[in-house]
Amino acid sequence: MVTPSIYNGKVDTLNTARTKSNPMIMVSLIVALLLLIAAIVYSSSKPATGPKVIHLSSGEWAPYSGESLPQKGIASVIVTSVFEQMGYRVDLQFMPWSIAQSKAELSQQDSQIRGTYPYIKTAERENHFYFSEPIIDVPNGIFFHLKHTPQAANISEPSELQNYAVITLAGYEYTPRLGQYIPNNTCNFKDTLQGFEILDANQNWILISEKKLTQRQLVEVASSAEAKRLKLTERVLQVKQVNPFHYNQIDPQHSQPLYAYQSSEQQFHSGSELIENSNLIVTPDVASKTAIKSNQPTVCQMPINTALIWLAYTSKPKVFIESQQVGETLLTQSMPTLSAKIGFAKYVDYVPHSVMFSKNNPNNLSLRNQFNQVLDNLKSNPQAYDSLLTQVANEIDMADSVKLVSTGGSALVEGQRYDPQSNRCSPTEVFTFPKGSKALVRQWPEIFLNNARILTQQKVIASVLNGPLASKTTLYCFEPTAVQLQ
């Protein structure tokens, strides 16, 4: 029993209360201690929280993006760097471009693909995406065939494209500077590889239709706004029937004749020969018929008026627009037999490319804004920004490089300056390079590509990547024995 103390004749109630509460204090302290121990044990066993993950998509477009490229490409290194500064870890998924854009557009949650790159800004895309500030400016080149269209080498202004037909790609957007010389409705090819193949083939286009064209219809199309915009009035009026020929002559199963029309002046011995050696434009009423042979290089389906515009347009000399680096990389790695036949014009169109964030995700607007802020900070230091681009570009080049070797024990390798416009090596401009220098091959000689006895191009055309004469833009000719694969 606890006896309360007396102070000045009064009961010391405070001390009594303290004495009575001691057991409760002890219990509280024990509980608190147990909770603290549990919290420490839980926190030590809980895995550390890493950076947030952001899912992005892209496609194969070397050297700007590619799954097997060092750091996933030049554009990828910028995007990754910005997101890492924002506190994200990038999960980059490579897929066909149409799927990459579709998945990004349809995503509504942060756990799905939130952005895709690199794309140029268009009014149609802005309906579905928030665009970042440009991550990189891509130099687009005008490629031409050295044999079929040598005059294209001198294109120095966009307006000169009105004299040419541009081979267009599916999903590829062109800047207004160049797009004004391209029809609104075209026959698009699936990828850059096929674009170069069409450029090399230089085939005519033939229009197949059940309708017999009248002069009145030709005049109507020739006077349309589209024909005038593209300066095709005279070429439309020159469209003529392949005569004497009806398509049902090679496929008697069709009782109704299918008429063939051409704009080119190229002559064939027979209508069937013309059909078999041309790309075809077919109108919707004949598109699914068996008369359209499956072995044709390309078959496009268009309404008759649109087809007439396209037929007249493709009667011009043909060129192909693609990123210079993308085109050169593809030619060197995948189409070496064609690389010696292709050149590019003087004019270069610099096109800004961005990251697209879907408007279907309500969090993407703030994400885009934060991305732009960090990107601006990065680009505000041009030296750091350029250094980042140069580093990954060099890594990509070095991964594809060859080594210059010498014969006879010499420490030097000789190379002649190469002129891309004339496609010739200069015997009077000879330079020497240290043995072991790294070079990037732009054209392989025919001796490596086929067994032909008569070889027109026997030199390796390459740029030198290191040493005192290193330059990606200056090309040299080397003997085939002077290069060694890594």
C-alpha positions in Angstrom: 0.0 0.0 0.0 1.4 3.4 -1.0 1.1 6.1 1.7 0.7 9.7 0.4 3.3 12.1 1.8 2.3 15.2 3.8 3.7 18.6 3.0 2.8 21.5 5.2 -0.1 19.5 6.4 -1.4 18.9 2.9 -1.5 15.7 1.0 1.2 15.7 -1.8 -1.2 14.7 -4.6 1.3 15.3 -7.4 3.7 12.9 -6.0 0.9 10.5 -5.4 -0.2 10.7 -9.1 3.4 10.2 -10.3 3.8 7.2 -8.0 0.5 5.7 -9.3 1.4 6.3 -13.0 4.8 4.6 -12.9 3.6 1.2 -14.1 1.8 2.8 -17.1 4.9 4.7 -18.1 6.9 1.5 -18.1 4.4 -0.3 -20.3 4.4 2.6 -22.8 8.1 2.7 -23.0 8.3 -1.0 -23.6 5.7 -0.8 -26.4 7.5 2.1 -28.0 10.8 0.3 -27.9 9.2 -2.8 -29.5 7.7 -0.7 -32.3 11.1 1.0 -32.9 12.8 -2.4 -33.1 10.2 -3.6 -35.6 10.5 -0.5 -37.8 14.3 -0.9 -37.9 14.0 -4.6 -38.8 11.4 -3.9 -41.5 13.3 -1.1 -43.0 16.5 -3.1 -43.2 14.8 -6.0 -44.9 12.9 -3.8 -47.4 14.7 -3.5 -50.8 16.0 -0.1 -51.7 13.7 1.9 -54.0 15.4 2.6 -57.4 14.6 5.2 -60.0 11.2 5.3 -61.7 10.9 3.4 -64.9 9.6 5.1 -68.1 8.6 3.1 -71.1 9.5 4.5 -74.6 9.3 3.1 -78.1 11.4 3.6 -81.2 12.3 2.0 -84.5 15.4 1.0 -86.5 16.9 4.1 -88.1 20.6 3.8 -87.8 22.6 5.7 -86.7 19.9 7.7 -84.9 18.1 4.7 -83.2 18.6 1.0 -83.3 18.6 -1.9 -80.8 22.1 -3.1 -81.7 23.7 0.3 -82.0 26.1 1.6 -79.3 24.0 3.4 -76.7 20.9 2.6 -78.9 21.8 5.4 -81.3 22.5 9.2 -81.5 18.9 10.3 -80.7 18.6 7.7 -78.0 21.6 9.0 -76.1 20.0 12.4 -75.8 16.6 11.1 -74.7 18.1 8.7 -72.2 20.4 11.4 -70.7 17.4 13.8 -70.2 15.2 11.2 -68.6 18.0 10.0 -66.3 18.4 13.6 -65.1 14.7 13.6 -64.4 15.1 10.6 -62.2 13.9 7.9 -64.6 15.3 4.7 -65.8 14.5 4.3 -69.5 12.9 1.0 -70.8 13.3 1.4 -74.6 11.4 -1.0 -76.8 12.2 -1.3 -80.5 9.4 -2.2 -83.0 8.1 -1.2 -86.5 7.5 2.5 -86.7 3.8 2.2 -87.3 3.4 0.0 -84.2 5.7 2.3 -82.1 3.5 5.3 -82.9 0.3 3.4 -82.4 1.3 1.9 -79.0 2.4 5.3 -77.8 -0.8 7.0 -79.0 -3.1 4.5 -77.4 -1.4 4.3 -74.0 -3.3 5.9 -71.1 -1.3 4.8 -68.0 2.2 5.5 -66.8 3.0 1.7 -66.9 2.5 1.7 -70.7 4.6 3.3 -73.4 4.5 7.1 -72.7 6.5 8.4 -75.6 8.1 7.6 -79.0 10.9 9.1 -81.0 12.4 10.5 -83.2 9.6 12.1 -85.2 9.0 15.4 -87.0 6.1 17.6 -86.0 3.0 17.6 -88.3 -0.5 19.0 -87.9 -2.0 15.5 -87.9 0.4 14.2 -85.3 -0.2 17.2 -83.0 -3.9 16.1 -82.8 -2.7 13.1 -80.8 0.6 13.9 -79.3 2.5 16.5 -77.2 5.8 17.3 -79.0 9.0 17.9 -77.1 11.5 20.5 -78.2 13.7 19.1 -80.9 16.2 16.5 -79.6 18.3 16.6 -82.8 18.4 18.1 -86.2 18.7 15.4 -88.9 20.3 16.4 -92.3 18.1 15.0 -95.0 19.8 14.4 -98.3 18.5 14.1 -101.9 19.9 10.8 -103.2 20.1 10.1 -107.0 21.3 7.4 -109.4 24.6 8.3 -111.0 23.6 6.7 -114.2 19.9 7.4 -114.5 19.8 10.9 -113.1 23.3 12.4 -113.0 21.9 16.0 -113.3 20.4 15.8 -109.8 23.9 16.2 -108.4 23.5 20.0 -108.9 20.2 20.4 -106.9 21.0 23.3 -104.6 17.6 24.7 -103.8 14.3 23.1 -102.8 12.5 24.7 -105.8 14.6 22.5 -108.1 12.7 19.5 -106.9 9.8 20.5 -109.2 11.8 18.9 -112.0 12.0 15.5 -110.3 9.7 12.8 -108.9 10.4 12.0 -105.2 10.2 8.3 -104.2 8.2 8.4 -101.0 8.1 6.1 -98.0 5.1 5.0 -95.9 4.8 7.0 -92.7 7.6 9.4 -93.8 6.8 13.1 -93.4 8.5 15.8 -95.3 9.0 19.4 -94.3 6.9 22.1 -96.1 10.1 23.2 -97.9 10.2 19.9 -99.8 6.6 18.6 -99.4 5.2 21.3 -101.6 6.8 19.5 -104.6 5.3 16.1 -103.7 1.7 14.9 -104.6 -0.7 14.8 -101.7 -1.6 11.2 -102.6 1.3 9.0 -103.6 2.4 5.4 -103.9 4.5 4.9 -100.8 7.1 2.3 -100.4 7.6 0.3 -97.2 11.1 1.3 -96.2 14.4 2.9 -97.1 15.7 -0.3 -98.6 12.8 -0.5 -101.1 13.2 3.2 -101.8 16.8 2.7 -103.0 15.7 -0.4 -105.0 13.1 1.6 -106.8 15.6 4.4 -107.5 18.0 1.8 -109.0 15.3 0.0 -111.1 14.2 3.3 -112.7 11.1 1.6 -114.1 8.1 3.1 -115.8 4.7 3.3 -114.2 1.7 2.0 -116.1 -2.0 2.7 -115.2 -4.4 -0.2 -115.6 -8.2 0.6 -115.6 -11.5 -0.7 -116.9 -12.2 2.8 -117.9 -11.3 4.2 -121.3 -9.9 7.6 -120.8 -11.3 10.5 -122.8 -9.5 13.7 -123.8 -12.1 15.6 -121.8 -11.1 13.7 -118.6 -7.4 14.3 -119.3 -8.1 18.0 -119.7 -10.1 18.0 -116.4 -7.3 16.4 -114.4 -4.7 18.6 -116.1 -6.5 21.8 -115.1 -7.0 20.6 -111.4 -5.4 22.5 -108.6 -3.1 19.6 -107.7 -1.8 19.3 -111.3 -1.1 23.0 -111.4 0.6 23.0 -108.0 3.0 20.4 -109.2 3.3 21.8 -112.7 2.0 18.6 -114.3 -0.5 20.1 -116.8 1.5 19.2 -119.9 2.5 15.8 -118.6 -1.1 14.8 -117.8 -2.1 15.8 -121.3 0.7 13.5 -122.7 -0.8 10.4 -121.1 -1.7 7.9 -123.8 -3.1 4.4 -124.1 -0.6 1.6 -124.7 -1.7 0.8 -128.3 -2.7 -1.6 -129.6 -3.2 -3.5 -126.4 -5.9 -4.5 -124.0 -4.9 -6.3 -120.8 -7.3 -9.2 -121.4 -5.0 -10.2 -124.2 -2.7 -11.8 -121.7 -5.5 -13.0 -119.5 -8.4 -14.2 -121.7 -10.5 -15.0 -118.6 -11.5 -11.4 -118.5 -14.2 -10.6 -121.0 -14.1 -6.9 -120.2 -11.0 -5.2 -121.5 -8.5 -3.6 -119.1 -6.8 -0.6 -120.6 -3.2 0.3 -120.0 -1.9 3.9 -120.1 1.6 5.4 -120.0 3.2 8.8 -119.7 6.7 7.8 -120.6 8.1 7.9 -124.1 9.9 4.7 -123.6 9.0 2.2 -126.2 8.5 -1.6 -126.0 8.0 -4.1 -128.7 4.6 -5.1 -127.3 2.1 -4.1 -124.6 2.7 -7.2 -122.6 6.5 -6.5 -122.5 5.6 -3.0 -121.2 3.4 -4.4 -118.5 5.9 -7.0 -117.4 8.7 -4.4 -117.0 6.8 -1.7 -115.2 5.3 -0.9 -111.9 1.5 -0.8 -112.0 -1.1 1.7 -110.8 -4.5 0.1 -110.7 -7.9 1.6 -110.1 -10.2 0.2 -107.4 -12.4 -1.6 -109.9 -9.6 -3.9 -111.1 -7.3 -4.0 -108.0 -8.4 -7.4 -106.8 -8.6 -9.1 -110.2 -6.2 -11.9 -111.1 -5.2 -9.9 -114.2 -2.8 -8.0 -111.9 0.1 -10.4 -111.8 1.7 -11.1 -108.5 5.3 -10.9 -109.9 5.0 -7.1 -110.6 7.6 -5.1 -108.7 5.1 -2.7 -107.1 1.3 -2.4 -107.4 -0.5 0.7 -106.1 -4.3 1.2 -106.0 -5.6 4.7 -106.6 -8.8 6.4 -108.0 -8.5 7.2 -111.7 -7.9 11.0 -111.3 -5.3 10.5 -108.5 -3.6 7.8 -110.6 -3.3 10.2 -113.6 -1.5 12.7 -111.4 0.8 10.1 -110.0 1.5 8.7 -113.5 2.4 12.1 -114.8 4.5 12.9 -111.7 6.6 9.7 -111.9 7.5 10.4 -115.6 10.0 12.9 -114.2 13.6 11.8 -113.3 13.5 10.2 -109.9 15.2 11.1 -106.7 15.0 9.8 -103.1 14.9 11.8 -99.9 16.3 10.3 -96.7 18.7 11.2 -93.9 22.2 11.3 -95.3 23.6 9.2 -92.5 20.7 6.7 -92.6 21.0 6.3 -96.3 24.8 6.0 -96.3 24.7 3.5 -93.4 22.1 1.3 -95.2 23.9 1.4 -98.5 27.3 0.5 -97.0 26.0 -2.3 -94.7 23.0 -3.8 -96.6 23.3 -2.7 -100.2 27.0 -2.6 -101.1 26.4 -3.5 -104.7 24.3 -0.4 -105.0 26.4 2.0 -103.0 28.7 2.8 -105.9 25.8 3.8 -108.1 24.2 6.3 -105.7 25.2 9.9 -105.0 23.5 12.8 -103.2 22.8 16.3 -104.3 24.3 19.6 -102.9 21.2 20.6 -101.1 20.7 19.4 -97.5 17.5 19.9 -95.6 18.0 20.0 -91.8 14.9 18.6 -90.1 14.2 18.8 -86.3 13.1 15.6 -84.7 11.3 15.3 -81.3 9.8 12.9 -78.7 6.0 12.5 -79.0 4.0 12.0 -75.8 0.4 10.7 -76.1 -2.4 13.1 -75.2 -4.4 10.1 -73.9 -2.3 10.0 -70.7 -3.3 13.0 -68.5 0.2 12.9 -66.9 2.1 13.3 -70.1 1.7 17.1 -70.5 3.6 17.8 -67.3 6.1 15.0 -68.3 6.7 16.8 -71.6 7.1 20.1 -69.9 9.7 18.7 -67.5 11.5 17.0 -70.4 11.7 20.3 -72.3 13.1 22.1 -69.2 15.9 19.5 -68.7 16.6 19.3 -72.5 16.9 23.1 -72.6 19.4 23.0 -69.8 21.4 20.4 -71.7 21.4 22.3 -75.0 22.2 25.6 -73.2 25.7 24.1 -72.9 26.5 23.5 -76.7 29.9 22.0 -75.8 28.4 19.4 -73.6 25.5 18.7 -76.0 27.8 18.3 -79.0 30.2 16.2 -77.1 27.4 13.8 -76.2 26.4 13.5 -79.8 30.0 13.2 -81.1 30.9 10.5 -78.6 28.1 8.1 -79.6 28.5 8.9 -83.3 32.2 7.9 -83.0 31.3 4.8 -81.1 28.9 3.8 -83.9 31.5 4.5 -86.6 34.2 2.7 -84.8 32.0 -0.4 -84.4 31.6 -0.5 -88.2 35.1 0.5 -89.1 37.9 -1.3 -90.9 41.7 -1.1 -90.3 44.1 0.3 -92.8 47.0 -2.1 -93.4 50.1 -1.8 -95.6 52.0 -4.2 -97.8 55.7 -4.8 -97.9 56.2 -3.8 -94.3 55.6 -0.1 -94.8 54.4 2.0 -91.9 52.2 4.1 -94.3 49.1 3.5 -96.3 48.4 5.5 -99.4 45.0 6.9 -100.4 43.7 9.1 -103.3 41.1 11.8 -102.7 37.7 10.8 -104.0 35.2 13.1 -105.8 31.6 12.0 -105.1 30.2 14.1 -107.9 32.3 12.6 -110.6 32.6 9.3 -108.9 36.4 9.3 -109.5 39.6 8.9 -107.6 42.2 11.7 -108.2 45.6 10.2 -109.1 47.3 13.6 -108.5 46.0 14.0 -104.9 47.7 11.2 -102.9 47.8 11.2 -99.1 49.5 8.9 -96.6 48.0 7.5 -93.4 49.5 5.6 -90.5 49.2 1.9 -90.7 46.4 0.8 -88.3 44.2 3.9 -88.9 40.5 3.3 -88.6 38.3 3.9 -91.7 34.6 3.8 -92.4 33.8 2.2 -95.8 31.3 4.1 -97.9 31.6 2.0 -101.1 32.9 -1.5 -101.5 34.6 -2.4 -104.8 33.0 -4.8 -107.2 35.8 -7.2 -106.7 34.4 -8.0 -103.2 30.8 -8.2 -104.5 30.7 -10.3 -107.6 32.8 -12.5 -109.9 32.6 -10.2 -112.9 35.8 -10.1 -114.9 35.4 -6.5 -116.1 35.4 -4.3 -113.0 34.5 -0.6 -113.3 35.1 0.2 -109.6 38.0 -1.6 -108.0 38.8 0.8 -105.1 37.5 0.9 -101.5 35.9 4.4 -100.9 36.2 5.3 -97.2 36.5 8.2 -94.7 39.3 8.1 -92.1 38.2 8.2 -88.5 41.4 8.9 -86.6 44.8 10.4 -87.1 45.9 13.8 -88.5 43.6 13.6 -91.6 40.5 12.3 -89.8 37.3 13.6 -91.4 33.9 12.0 -91.9 33.2 14.2 -95.0 36.4 13.8 -96.9 36.6 10.5 -98.8 39.6 8.6 -100.1 40.2 5.7 -102.4 42.2 2.7 -101.1 43.4 -0.5 -102.7 41.2 -3.5 -101.7 44.3 -5.1 -100.0 44.7 -2.0 -97.8 41.6 -2.7 -95.7 41.1 -5.3 -93.0 37.9 -6.2 -91.2 37.9 -5.8 -87.4 
